[in-house]
Amino acid sequence: MANRVTLPSNVEAERYVLGSALIDPDAVSIVVVSLFEKQFSNVDHRNILVFRAMKEVYDRGDPVEIQTVTAQMNNTNTLDEAGGVPYLMELVQSVVDPDNVEHYISIVQNTYNLKQYLLTIKQIQDDYAEGNFEDMMDFITASTQKLSEISMKRSTAGFLPAGEISEAVQKKIESEKHRGNKILTGVDTGFKKLNEYTHGWQNGDLIILAARPSVGKTAFALNLCLNATRQNDQAVALFSCEMSSDLVMRRILSAVSKVENNKINTADITDPRDIARFKNAVNEMKSVKLYIDDTPRIKLGELVAKTRKLKNDHPELSLVVIDYLGLIQTEQKMESTAKEIGLVTATLKELARTLNIPVIALAQLNRDVEKQDGHVPMLSHLKDSGSIEQDADIVMLMYRADYYKDLGHSDTSEGKPGSFENRLNQEVEKNKDGNRHDISTVTINVAKNRNGQIGKVVLLFSKAYSLFDNPSEEFEKQHLKNQD
């Protein structure tokens, strides 16, 4: 009596495929067109239910995420049967790198094909035992053809037909038609012109914000954190490697309350209006999902691990901000600072893609900026490593003219003496409360944008409040004209 053959299955590969699809939009498109429900084994029926829900979400043009798949399974009363949200999180945690999804798709496909091959052999044996044939040669020919057809179904996950890819793109475009804001496809930057260039911070992107020390890049980064976390109840992570969480929060509270930094730092909040605004700002901070880690000189591996854990605990995590690149330490000593920075940027880019969220990292510009005419920074001024420019999807260079005036450098980019000052004061009256509050103009040069436009954005910066604001279009055009 022949031993009973156990049919093949690979549950771990199935889980890797499903987990990749839950965290990477690129992986979703590959998974849903490469696999069919029947290719998942019955060894763990939960995988079939998750794939079915995922396919239904994808087919109607919605983003495939833990939240949307959970809602779909709730609607079909299959969530509990599939292990609920804990099992979906388990799938996500099983993924090391979603870029490997095609390898695991091929394992699922080939395992299914082997199972079909063995079942076909069994059927041929049964037909022979039961005499279900009239001619021996016809039986052999038909049996051989059946086996040959299965053996030809080898994995082709490396290539996708143009028709299937175009259908996937069409579905994404159809779903984007219903957005209220046609410009914004990512996380809101909070600044109109910057949104026009970037369409918001995009999932999977590594964004570099670079400037000389004390220009205001940390203050700008805090503004970006606030703008993101105030939108749609989104969570934001901030790694502050240089400044304690206490000092970070003091700046944030100043920006939110419009109570000057100096008053907060010296506990000189005596005006009743300031007291009320400060109290309201504290209450607002209690409701936003902003998470701050102030580990000094954090290890790269620790940063990655903490981010992954936060994403697991808070799937709505929409942005990670790191202040700054030069303070991240690698676990092993590198030959040079440039190579060390290269490893950091490559890892951060991989983290952005793996978790499917944008990562903003601050960086220093080198001293060659001081030699540049007008001190206007260029991509070549990125400090320590060309890999920063190479790995980044977006590079933004900050420039503030009065920074160089404060240092005693001359600057001729503002136009005629006094004319800029008058326009600035007029702009302040339009955008603020009529008081200057030590306002500066800051230019954000989007010098690299892999998937969008490059160009310059002008913002107003109140150093007293650590607050950035949009200028009027007229002011911005005139300011950029004076810089050219």
The 8 nearest C-alpha neighbors of each residue, nearest first, counted from 0:
[[1, 2, 3, 4, 124, 128, 125, 121],
 [2, 0, 3, 4, 121, 124, 5, 125],
 [1, 3, 4, 0, 5, 121, 6, 117],
 [2, 4, 1, 5, 0, 6, 121, 117],
 [5, 3, 6, 2, 117, 1, 7, 121],
 [6, 4, 7, 3, 8, 2, 114, 117],
 [5, 7, 114, 4, 8, 117, 118, 113],
 [8, 6, 114, 110, 5, 9, 113, 111],
 [7, 9, 110, 40, 10, 6, 42, 111],
 [10, 8, 11, 12, 13, 107, 110, 7],
 [9, 11, 13, 12, 8, 14, 43, 42],
 [12, 10, 14, 13, 9, 15, 93, 16],
 [11, 13, 15, 103, 14, 10, 9, 16],
 [14, 12, 10, 16, 11, 15, 17, 107],
 [13, 15, 11, 17, 12, 16, 90, 18],
 [14, 16, 12, 18, 13, 17, 94, 93],
 [17, 15, 13, 19, 14, 18, 100, 103],
 [16, 18, 14, 20, 19, 15, 13, 21],
 [17, 19, 91, 90, 15, 21, 20, 16],
 [20, 18, 97, 16, 21, 17, 22, 23],
 [19, 21, 27, 26, 17, 18, 23, 22],
 [20, 22, 64, 18, 19, 23, 63, 65],
 [23, 21, 19, 20, 355, 354, 18, 64],
 [22, 24, 26, 25, 20, 355, 19, 21],
 [25, 23, 27, 26, 20, 28, 22, 63],
 [26, 24, 23, 27, 28, 29, 20, 98],
 [25, 27, 20, 23, 29, 24, 28, 19],
 [28, 26, 20, 24, 30, 29, 25, 31],
 [27, 29, 26, 25, 30, 31, 167, 32],
 [30, 28, 26, 27, 32, 31, 33, 25],
 [29, 31, 27, 33, 32, 28, 34, 26],
 [32, 30, 33, 28, 29, 34, 27, 54],
 [33, 31, 29, 30, 34, 28, 163, 35],
 [34, 32, 30, 31, 29, 156, 35, 104],
 [35, 33, 31, 32, 30, 38, 36, 108],
 [34, 36, 37, 38, 33, 31, 39, 32],
 [35, 37, 38, 39, 47, 51, 50, 34],
 [36, 38, 39, 35, 40, 47, 34, 111],
 [37, 39, 36, 111, 35, 40, 108, 34],
 [40, 38, 37, 36, 47, 41, 46, 13],
 [39, 41, 42, 8, 38, 43, 44, 37],
 [40, 42, 44, 43, 39, 47, 46, 45],
 [41, 43, 40, 44, 10, 8, 39, 9],
 [44, 42, 41, 45, 46, 40, 10, 47],
 [43, 45, 41, 47, 46, 42, 48, 40],
 [46, 44, 81, 48, 43, 47, 49, 80],
 [45, 47, 49, 44, 48, 43, 50, 39],
 [46, 48, 50, 44, 45, 49, 39, 51],
 [47, 49, 51, 45, 46, 50, 52, 81],
 [48, 50, 46, 52, 51, 47, 53, 45],
 [49, 51, 53, 47, 52, 48, 54, 46],
 [50, 52, 48, 54, 49, 53, 47, 55],
 [53, 51, 55, 49, 54, 50, 68, 71],
 [52, 54, 50, 56, 51, 55, 68, 49],
 [53, 55, 57, 51, 52, 56, 58, 50],
 [56, 54, 52, 58, 57, 53, 51, 59],
 [57, 55, 53, 54, 58, 59, 61, 52],
 [56, 58, 54, 60, 55, 59, 61, 63],
 [59, 57, 55, 60, 56, 54, 170, 61],
 [58, 60, 57, 56, 61, 55, 170, 174],
 [59, 61, 174, 57, 170, 58, 171, 62],
 [60, 62, 56, 57, 59, 63, 174, 58],
 [63, 61, 64, 57, 60, 56, 67, 24],
 [62, 64, 57, 21, 67, 56, 61, 53],
 [65, 63, 21, 67, 66, 62, 68, 22],
 [64, 66, 68, 67, 69, 21, 87, 63],
 [65, 67, 69, 64, 68, 70, 63, 314],
 [68, 66, 70, 64, 69, 65, 63, 71],
 [69, 67, 71, 65, 70, 66, 53, 52],
 [68, 70, 66, 72, 67, 71, 65, 73],
 [69, 71, 73, 67, 68, 72, 66, 74],
 [72, 70, 68, 74, 73, 69, 52, 67],
 [73, 71, 78, 75, 77, 69, 74, 70],
 [72, 74, 76, 70, 71, 75, 78, 69],
 [73, 75, 71, 72, 76, 70, 77, 78],
 [74, 76, 72, 73, 77, 71, 78, 52],
 [77, 75, 73, 74, 72, 78, 79, 80],
 [78, 76, 72, 80, 75, 79, 81, 73],
 [77, 79, 72, 83, 81, 80, 73, 76],
 [80, 78, 83, 82, 81, 77, 76, 73],
 [79, 81, 77, 78, 82, 45, 83, 76],
 [82, 80, 45, 78, 79, 83, 77, 48],
 [83, 81, 86, 79, 80, 78, 85, 84],
 [84, 82, 79, 78, 85, 81, 86, 87],
 [83, 85, 87, 86, 88, 82, 69, 78],
 [86, 84, 88, 87, 83, 89, 82, 90],
 [85, 87, 89, 82, 88, 84, 83, 90],
 [88, 86, 84, 90, 89, 85, 91, 65],
 [89, 87, 91, 85, 86, 90, 92, 84],
 [88, 90, 86, 92, 87, 91, 85, 93],
 [91, 89, 18, 87, 93, 88, 92, 14],
 [90, 92, 18, 88, 93, 89, 94, 87],
 [91, 93, 89, 94, 90, 88, 18, 95],
 [92, 94, 90, 91, 15, 89, 95, 18],
 [95, 93, 92, 15, 96, 91, 18, 19],
 [94, 96, 93, 97, 92, 353, 99, 15],
 [95, 97, 98, 94, 99, 353, 19, 100],
 [98, 96, 19, 99, 100, 353, 94, 23],
 [97, 99, 96, 100, 26, 101, 353, 19],
 [100, 98, 97, 102, 101, 96, 103, 95],
 [99, 101, 103, 97, 102, 98, 16, 104],
 [102, 100, 104, 103, 99, 156, 105, 157],
 [101, 103, 105, 100, 104, 99, 106, 156],
 [102, 104, 106, 100, 105, 12, 101, 16],
 [105, 103, 101, 107, 106, 102, 100, 108],
 [104, 106, 108, 154, 102, 103, 107, 109],
 [105, 107, 103, 109, 104, 108, 110, 102],
 [108, 106, 104, 110, 105, 109, 111, 12],
 [109, 107, 105, 111, 106, 110, 154, 104],
 [108, 110, 112, 106, 111, 107, 105, 113],
 [109, 111, 113, 107, 112, 108, 106, 8],
 [110, 112, 114, 108, 109, 113, 38, 107],
 [113, 111, 109, 115, 114, 110, 116, 108],
 [114, 112, 116, 110, 115, 111, 109, 117],
 [113, 115, 111, 117, 112, 116, 6, 7],
 [116, 114, 118, 112, 113, 117, 119, 111],
 [117, 115, 113, 119, 114, 118, 112, 149],
 [116, 118, 120, 114, 119, 115, 113, 121],
 [119, 117, 121, 115, 120, 116, 114, 122],
 [118, 120, 122, 116, 121, 117, 115, 123],
 [121, 119, 123, 117, 118, 122, 124, 116],
 [120, 122, 118, 124, 119, 123, 125, 117],
 [121, 123, 119, 125, 124, 120, 126, 118],
 [124, 122, 120, 126, 121, 125, 119, 127],
 [125, 123, 121, 127, 122, 126, 128, 120],
 [124, 126, 122, 128, 127, 123, 129, 121],
 [127, 125, 131, 123, 129, 124, 128, 130],
 [128, 126, 130, 124, 125, 129, 123, 131],
 [129, 127, 125, 126, 130, 124, 131, 123],
 [128, 130, 126, 127, 131, 125, 124, 132],
 [129, 131, 127, 128, 132, 126, 133, 125],
 [132, 130, 126, 129, 127, 133, 128, 125],
 [133, 131, 130, 134, 138, 135, 127, 126],
 [132, 134, 135, 131, 138, 137, 130, 136],
 [135, 133, 137, 136, 132, 138, 139, 131],
 [134, 136, 138, 137, 139, 133, 132, 140],
 [135, 137, 139, 138, 134, 140, 141, 133],
 [138, 136, 140, 134, 139, 135, 141, 133],
 [137, 139, 135, 141, 136, 140, 142, 134],
 [140, 138, 136, 142, 137, 141, 143, 135],
 [141, 139, 137, 143, 138, 142, 136, 144],
 [142, 140, 144, 138, 143, 139, 137, 145],
 [141, 143, 139, 145, 144, 140, 138, 146],
 [144, 142, 140, 146, 141, 145, 139, 147],
 [143, 145, 147, 141, 142, 146, 148, 140],
 [146, 144, 142, 148, 147, 143, 141, 149],
 [147, 145, 143, 149, 148, 144, 150, 116],
 [146, 148, 144, 150, 149, 145, 143, 151],
 [149, 147, 151, 145, 146, 150, 144, 152],
 [148, 150, 146, 151, 152, 147, 116, 112],
 [149, 151, 147, 152, 148, 146, 153, 112],
 [150, 152, 148, 149, 153, 147, 146, 154],
 [153, 151, 149, 150, 154, 148, 112, 109],
 [152, 154, 151, 155, 109, 150, 108, 112],
 [153, 155, 105, 156, 108, 109, 152, 157],
 [154, 156, 157, 158, 153, 105, 159, 33],
 [157, 155, 158, 154, 101, 105, 33, 159],
 [158, 156, 155, 101, 159, 154, 102, 105],
 [159, 157, 156, 155, 160, 161, 29, 101],
 [158, 160, 161, 156, 164, 157, 163, 155],
 [161, 159, 162, 163, 164, 158, 165, 32],
 [160, 162, 164, 163, 165, 159, 166, 158],
 [163, 161, 165, 160, 164, 166, 159, 167],
 [162, 164, 166, 165, 160, 161, 167, 159],
 [163, 165, 167, 161, 166, 162, 168, 160],
 [166, 164, 168, 162, 167, 163, 161, 169],
 [165, 167, 169, 163, 164, 168, 162, 170],
 [166, 168, 164, 170, 165, 169, 163, 28],
 [169, 167, 165, 171, 166, 170, 172, 164],
 [170, 168, 166, 172, 167, 171, 165, 173],
 [171, 169, 173, 60, 167, 172, 168, 174],
 [170, 172, 168, 174, 169, 173, 60, 175],
 [173, 171, 175, 169, 174, 170, 168, 176],
 [172, 174, 170, 176, 171, 175, 169, 60],
 [173, 175, 60, 171, 172, 176, 177, 170],
 [176, 174, 172, 177, 173, 178, 171, 181],
 [177, 175, 173, 174, 178, 172, 181, 179],
 [178, 176, 175, 174, 179, 173, 181, 180],
 [179, 177, 180, 175, 176, 181, 174, 184],
 [178, 180, 181, 177, 176, 183, 182, 175],
 [181, 179, 178, 182, 183, 184, 177, 176],
 [180, 182, 183, 178, 179, 184, 176, 175],
 [183, 181, 198, 180, 195, 184, 194, 199],
 [182, 184, 198, 199, 180, 181, 185, 194],
 [185, 183, 198, 199, 182, 186, 201, 181],
 [186, 184, 199, 201, 200, 183, 198, 187],
 [185, 187, 200, 199, 227, 188, 201, 184],
 [186, 188, 199, 189, 227, 185, 200, 226],
 [189, 187, 190, 199, 223, 194, 226, 186],
 [188, 190, 226, 187, 191, 223, 227, 194],
 [191, 189, 193, 188, 192, 194, 469, 468],
 [190, 192, 194, 193, 195, 189, 469, 188],
 [193, 191, 195, 194, 190, 456, 196, 457],
 [192, 194, 196, 195, 190, 191, 197, 456],
 [195, 193, 198, 199, 197, 191, 192, 196],
 [194, 196, 192, 193, 198, 197, 182, 191],
 [195, 197, 452, 193, 194, 198, 451, 192],
 [196, 198, 199, 194, 195, 451, 193, 200],
 [199, 197, 183, 194, 195, 184, 182, 196],
 [200, 198, 185, 186, 187, 194, 197, 183],
 [199, 201, 186, 185, 357, 197, 187, 202],
 [200, 202, 185, 357, 204, 199, 203, 186],
 [203, 201, 356, 357, 355, 204, 200, 185],
 [202, 204, 352, 351, 355, 356, 357, 201],
 [205, 203, 357, 202, 201, 392, 351, 206],
 [204, 206, 358, 391, 348, 392, 359, 357],
 [207, 205, 359, 393, 391, 394, 392, 358],
 [206, 208, 394, 360, 361, 359, 395, 393],
 [209, 207, 361, 395, 362, 396, 394, 360],
 [208, 210, 362, 396, 363, 361, 364, 395],
 [211, 209, 397, 364, 363, 396, 212, 214],
 [210, 212, 364, 363, 214, 213, 209, 365],
 [211, 213, 214, 210, 363, 215, 216, 364],
 [214, 212, 215, 211, 216, 402, 210, 217],
 [213, 215, 212, 211, 216, 399, 402, 210],
 [216, 214, 218, 213, 217, 219, 212, 210],
 [215, 217, 219, 218, 220, 214, 210, 208],
 [218, 216, 220, 219, 215, 221, 322, 361],
 [217, 219, 221, 215, 216, 220, 465, 222],
 [220, 218, 216, 222, 217, 221, 215, 223],
 [219, 221, 217, 223, 222, 218, 216, 224],
 [222, 220, 224, 218, 223, 219, 217, 225],
 [221, 223, 219, 225, 220, 224, 226, 218],
 [222, 224, 220, 226, 221, 225, 188, 227],
 [225, 223, 221, 227, 222, 226, 228, 220],
 [226, 224, 222, 228, 227, 223, 229, 221],
 [225, 227, 223, 189, 229, 224, 228, 222],
 [228, 226, 224, 225, 230, 229, 187, 223],
 [229, 227, 233, 225, 230, 234, 226, 235],
 [228, 230, 226, 227, 225, 232, 231, 287],
 [229, 231, 228, 227, 232, 233, 226, 187],
 [232, 230, 233, 229, 228, 227, 234, 315],
 [231, 233, 230, 229, 228, 234, 287, 288],
 [234, 232, 228, 231, 315, 317, 230, 316],
 [233, 235, 316, 288, 228, 317, 315, 289],
 [234, 236, 318, 289, 316, 228, 319, 317],
 [237, 235, 319, 290, 291, 289, 320, 318],
 [238, 236, 291, 320, 321, 319, 239, 290],
 [237, 239, 321, 292, 291, 293, 240, 322],
 [240, 238, 293, 322, 241, 242, 292, 237],
 [241, 239, 295, 293, 294, 296, 322, 238],
 [242, 240, 239, 295, 243, 322, 293, 326],
 [241, 243, 239, 240, 246, 247, 244, 293],
 [244, 242, 245, 246, 293, 247, 241, 239],
 [243, 245, 247, 246, 293, 248, 291, 242],
 [246, 244, 248, 243, 247, 249, 242, 250],
 [247, 245, 249, 243, 248, 244, 242, 250],
 [248, 246, 244, 250, 245, 249, 243, 251],
 [247, 249, 251, 245, 250, 246, 252, 244],
 [248, 250, 246, 252, 247, 251, 253, 245],
 [251, 249, 253, 248, 247, 252, 465, 254],
 [250, 252, 248, 254, 253, 249, 255, 247],
 [251, 253, 255, 249, 254, 250, 256, 248],
 [252, 254, 258, 250, 464, 256, 251, 257],
 [253, 255, 464, 466, 251, 252, 257, 465],
 [254, 256, 252, 253, 280, 257, 251, 277],
 [255, 257, 276, 277, 280, 253, 258, 254],
 [258, 256, 253, 254, 255, 464, 259, 276],
 [259, 257, 253, 256, 273, 260, 464, 277],
 [260, 258, 464, 463, 261, 262, 253, 257],
 [261, 259, 263, 262, 253, 463, 464, 264],
 [260, 262, 264, 259, 263, 265, 463, 267],
 [263, 261, 267, 265, 259, 260, 264, 266],
 [262, 264, 266, 260, 261, 265, 267, 259],
 [263, 265, 261, 262, 266, 260, 249, 267],
 [264, 266, 262, 267, 263, 261, 268, 260],
 [267, 265, 263, 264, 268, 262, 261, 269],
 [266, 268, 262, 265, 269, 263, 264, 261],
 [269, 267, 266, 262, 270, 274, 273, 263],
 [270, 268, 267, 271, 274, 273, 272, 266],
 [269, 271, 273, 272, 268, 274, 275, 267],
 [272, 270, 274, 273, 275, 269, 268, 276],
 [273, 271, 275, 274, 270, 276, 269, 277],
 [272, 274, 276, 270, 271, 275, 258, 277],
 [273, 275, 271, 277, 272, 276, 268, 278],
 [276, 274, 272, 278, 273, 277, 271, 279],
 [277, 275, 256, 273, 279, 278, 274, 272],
 [276, 278, 280, 256, 274, 279, 275, 273],
 [277, 279, 281, 275, 280, 276, 274, 282],
 [280, 278, 282, 276, 277, 281, 283, 275],
 [279, 281, 283, 277, 256, 282, 278, 255],
 [282, 280, 284, 278, 283, 279, 277, 285],
 [281, 283, 279, 285, 280, 284, 278, 286],
 [284, 282, 280, 285, 281, 286, 279, 287],
 [283, 285, 281, 287, 286, 282, 280, 289],
 [286, 284, 282, 283, 287, 281, 288, 280],
 [285, 287, 284, 283, 288, 282, 289, 232],
 [288, 286, 284, 289, 285, 228, 283, 229],
 [289, 287, 234, 228, 235, 290, 233, 286],
 [288, 290, 235, 287, 234, 236, 228, 291],
 [289, 291, 236, 237, 235, 288, 292, 234],
 [292, 290, 237, 238, 236, 293, 244, 289],
 [291, 293, 238, 294, 239, 237, 290, 244],
 [294, 292, 239, 243, 240, 244, 238, 295],
 [293, 295, 297, 240, 292, 296, 239, 238],
 [296, 294, 240, 297, 293, 241, 326, 239],
 [297, 295, 326, 327, 240, 328, 294, 298],
 [296, 298, 327, 295, 294, 328, 299, 302],
 [297, 299, 328, 301, 300, 329, 327, 302],
 [300, 298, 302, 329, 301, 328, 327, 303],
 [299, 301, 303, 302, 298, 304, 330, 329],
 [300, 302, 304, 298, 299, 303, 305, 297],
 [303, 301, 299, 305, 300, 304, 306, 298],
 [302, 304, 300, 306, 301, 305, 307, 299],
 [305, 303, 301, 307, 306, 302, 300, 308],
 [306, 304, 308, 302, 307, 303, 301, 309],
 [307, 305, 309, 303, 308, 304, 310, 302],
 [306, 308, 310, 304, 309, 305, 303, 311],
 [309, 307, 311, 305, 310, 306, 312, 304],
 [308, 310, 312, 306, 311, 307, 313, 305],
 [311, 309, 313, 307, 314, 308, 312, 316],
 [310, 312, 308, 309, 313, 314, 307, 88],
 [311, 313, 309, 310, 308, 314, 307, 316],
 [312, 314, 310, 315, 311, 316, 309, 234],
 [315, 313, 310, 316, 311, 312, 65, 309],
 [314, 316, 313, 234, 233, 317, 310, 232],
 [317, 315, 234, 314, 313, 235, 310, 318],
 [316, 318, 356, 234, 235, 315, 233, 357],
 [319, 317, 235, 357, 356, 358, 316, 236],
 [318, 320, 236, 358, 235, 237, 359, 357],
 [319, 321, 359, 237, 360, 358, 236, 238],
 [320, 322, 360, 238, 323, 237, 359, 361],
 [323, 321, 239, 361, 240, 238, 360, 324],
 [322, 324, 361, 321, 325, 362, 326, 360],
 [325, 323, 362, 326, 327, 361, 360, 322],
 [324, 326, 327, 323, 362, 340, 363, 328],
 [325, 327, 296, 324, 323, 328, 240, 297],
 [328, 326, 296, 297, 324, 325, 298, 299],
 [327, 329, 298, 299, 297, 296, 326, 330],
 [328, 330, 299, 331, 298, 327, 339, 332],
 [331, 329, 298, 328, 332, 299, 300, 333],
 [332, 330, 329, 333, 328, 339, 334, 298],
 [331, 333, 330, 334, 329, 339, 335, 328],
 [334, 332, 335, 339, 331, 338, 336, 329],
 [335, 333, 338, 332, 336, 339, 337, 331],
 [336, 334, 337, 338, 333, 339, 332, 340],
 [335, 337, 339, 338, 340, 383, 333, 334],
 [336, 338, 384, 383, 340, 335, 339, 341],
 [339, 337, 341, 335, 340, 336, 342, 333],
 [338, 340, 336, 342, 341, 337, 333, 335],
 [341, 339, 343, 337, 342, 338, 336, 344],
 [342, 340, 338, 386, 339, 344, 343, 337],
 [341, 343, 345, 339, 340, 344, 346, 338],
 [342, 344, 340, 346, 341, 345, 347, 339],
 [345, 343, 347, 341, 346, 342, 348, 387],
 [344, 346, 348, 342, 347, 343, 341, 390],
 [347, 345, 349, 343, 348, 344, 342, 350],
 [348, 346, 350, 344, 349, 345, 343, 351],
 [347, 349, 351, 345, 350, 205, 346, 344],
 [348, 350, 346, 352, 347, 351, 353, 345],
 [351, 349, 347, 353, 348, 352, 354, 346],
 [352, 350, 203, 348, 356, 349, 354, 355],
 [353, 351, 203, 355, 349, 350, 354, 348],
 [352, 354, 350, 355, 351, 96, 349, 97],
 [355, 353, 351, 356, 352, 22, 350, 23],
 [356, 354, 203, 352, 202, 353, 351, 23],
 [355, 357, 202, 203, 351, 354, 317, 318],
 [358, 356, 202, 204, 203, 318, 351, 201],
 [357, 359, 319, 205, 351, 320, 318, 206],
 [360, 358, 206, 320, 207, 205, 319, 321],
 [361, 359, 321, 207, 320, 323, 206, 208],
 [360, 362, 323, 208, 322, 209, 207, 324],
 [361, 363, 209, 324, 323, 208, 360, 207],
 [364, 362, 209, 210, 211, 382, 365, 381],
 [365, 363, 381, 382, 211, 210, 380, 209],
 [364, 366, 382, 380, 367, 381, 368, 363],
 [365, 367, 368, 369, 364, 370, 380, 211],
 [368, 366, 369, 370, 365, 380, 371, 364],
 [367, 369, 371, 366, 370, 374, 376, 380],
 [368, 370, 367, 374, 371, 366, 372, 373],
 [371, 369, 367, 368, 372, 374, 366, 373],
 [372, 370, 374, 368, 369, 373, 375, 367],
 [371, 373, 374, 370, 375, 369, 368, 410],
 [372, 374, 375, 410, 371, 412, 411, 369],
 [375, 373, 371, 369, 372, 368, 376, 370],
 [374, 376, 373, 371, 398, 368, 377, 372],
 [377, 375, 368, 374, 380, 396, 378, 398],
 [376, 378, 379, 380, 375, 396, 446, 381],
 [379, 377, 380, 381, 446, 376, 388, 396],
 [378, 380, 377, 381, 385, 376, 382, 388],
 [381, 379, 378, 364, 365, 377, 382, 376],
 [382, 380, 364, 379, 378, 365, 363, 383],
 [381, 383, 365, 364, 363, 384, 380, 362],
 [384, 382, 337, 336, 381, 385, 340, 365],
 [385, 383, 337, 386, 387, 382, 340, 341],
 [384, 386, 387, 388, 389, 383, 381, 337],
 [385, 387, 389, 341, 384, 388, 390, 344],
 [388, 386, 385, 389, 390, 384, 391, 344],
 [387, 389, 386, 391, 385, 390, 394, 378],
 [388, 390, 386, 387, 391, 385, 392, 344],
 [391, 389, 387, 388, 386, 345, 344, 392],
 [392, 390, 205, 388, 393, 206, 389, 387],
 [391, 393, 449, 205, 204, 448, 206, 390],
 [392, 394, 448, 206, 447, 391, 207, 449],
 [395, 393, 207, 447, 446, 206, 445, 208],
 [396, 394, 445, 208, 444, 446, 207, 209],
 [395, 397, 209, 444, 443, 210, 208, 376],
 [398, 396, 443, 210, 442, 209, 444, 395],
 [397, 399, 442, 441, 375, 400, 443, 396],
 [400, 398, 441, 402, 401, 214, 440, 442],
 [399, 401, 402, 403, 398, 404, 410, 441],
 [400, 402, 404, 403, 399, 405, 439, 440],
 [403, 401, 405, 400, 404, 399, 214, 406],
 [404, 402, 406, 408, 401, 405, 400, 407],
 [403, 405, 401, 407, 408, 406, 402, 409],
 [404, 406, 402, 403, 407, 401, 408, 400],
 [407, 405, 403, 404, 408, 402, 401, 409],
 [406, 408, 404, 405, 403, 409, 402, 410],
 [409, 407, 403, 404, 406, 410, 405, 402],
 [408, 410, 404, 407, 411, 403, 373, 406],
 [411, 409, 412, 373, 408, 404, 400, 413],
 [410, 412, 413, 414, 409, 373, 415, 482],
 [411, 413, 482, 414, 410, 481, 373, 483],
 [412, 414, 411, 481, 419, 482, 415, 410],
 [415, 413, 481, 412, 411, 416, 419, 418],
 [414, 416, 418, 417, 413, 419, 411, 412],
 [417, 415, 418, 414, 419, 413, 420, 411],
 [416, 418, 420, 419, 415, 421, 414, 422],
 [419, 417, 421, 420, 415, 416, 422, 414],
 [418, 420, 422, 421, 417, 423, 413, 414],
 [421, 419, 423, 417, 418, 422, 424, 416],
 [420, 422, 424, 418, 423, 419, 425, 417],
 [423, 421, 425, 419, 424, 420, 426, 418],
 [422, 424, 426, 420, 425, 421, 419, 427],
 [425, 423, 427, 421, 426, 422, 420, 428],
 [426, 424, 422, 428, 423, 427, 421, 429],
 [425, 427, 423, 429, 428, 424, 422, 430],
 [428, 426, 424, 430, 429, 431, 425, 423],
 [427, 429, 433, 425, 426, 431, 430, 432],
 [430, 428, 426, 427, 431, 425, 433, 432],
 [431, 429, 427, 428, 426, 432, 470, 468],
 [432, 430, 427, 428, 433, 429, 434, 435],
 [431, 433, 434, 428, 430, 427, 429, 435],
 [432, 434, 428, 431, 427, 435, 429, 430],
 [435, 433, 432, 436, 428, 431, 427, 424],
 [434, 436, 437, 438, 427, 433, 424, 428],
 [435, 437, 438, 434, 463, 461, 462, 464],
 [438, 436, 435, 461, 462, 463, 439, 460],
 [437, 439, 461, 460, 436, 435, 462, 459],
 [440, 438, 460, 459, 461, 441, 437, 401],
 [439, 441, 459, 458, 460, 399, 442, 457],
 [442, 440, 399, 458, 398, 457, 459, 439],
 [441, 443, 457, 398, 456, 397, 444, 458],
 [444, 442, 397, 456, 455, 396, 395, 445],
 [443, 445, 455, 396, 395, 446, 454, 442],
 [446, 444, 395, 453, 454, 447, 455, 394],
 [445, 447, 444, 453, 394, 395, 454, 448],
 [448, 446, 394, 393, 445, 453, 449, 395],
 [447, 449, 393, 451, 450, 392, 453, 452],
 [448, 450, 392, 451, 447, 393, 452, 391],
 [451, 449, 448, 452, 392, 197, 393, 447],
 [452, 450, 448, 449, 197, 196, 453, 198],
 [453, 451, 196, 448, 454, 197, 450, 445],
 [452, 454, 445, 446, 448, 447, 196, 451],
 [453, 455, 445, 444, 452, 446, 456, 196],
 [456, 454, 444, 443, 445, 442, 457, 453],
 [455, 457, 443, 442, 192, 444, 193, 458],
 [456, 458, 442, 475, 441, 443, 455, 440],
 [459, 457, 441, 469, 440, 468, 470, 442],
 [458, 460, 440, 468, 467, 439, 441, 470],
 [459, 461, 467, 439, 438, 466, 440, 462],
 [462, 460, 438, 466, 463, 464, 465, 437],
 [461, 463, 465, 464, 460, 437, 438, 466],
 [462, 464, 259, 461, 260, 465, 436, 437],
 [463, 465, 254, 466, 259, 253, 462, 461],
 [466, 464, 462, 218, 254, 461, 463, 250],
 [465, 467, 464, 254, 461, 460, 468, 462],
 [468, 466, 460, 459, 461, 458, 219, 222],
 [467, 469, 459, 458, 470, 460, 466, 190],
 [468, 470, 458, 190, 459, 471, 191, 467],
 [471, 469, 458, 459, 475, 474, 472, 468],
 [470, 472, 474, 473, 475, 469, 426, 430],
 [471, 473, 475, 474, 476, 470, 477, 469],
 [472, 474, 476, 471, 475, 477, 470, 478],
 [475, 473, 477, 471, 472, 476, 478, 470],
 [474, 476, 472, 478, 473, 477, 457, 479],
 [477, 475, 479, 473, 478, 474, 480, 472],
 [478, 476, 480, 474, 475, 479, 473, 481],
 [477, 479, 475, 481, 480, 476, 474, 482],
 [480, 478, 482, 476, 481, 477, 475, 483],
 [479, 481, 477, 483, 478, 482, 476, 475],
 [480, 482, 478, 479, 483, 413, 414, 412],
 [483, 481, 479, 412, 480, 413, 478, 414],
 [482, 480, 481, 479, 412, 478, 413, 414]]
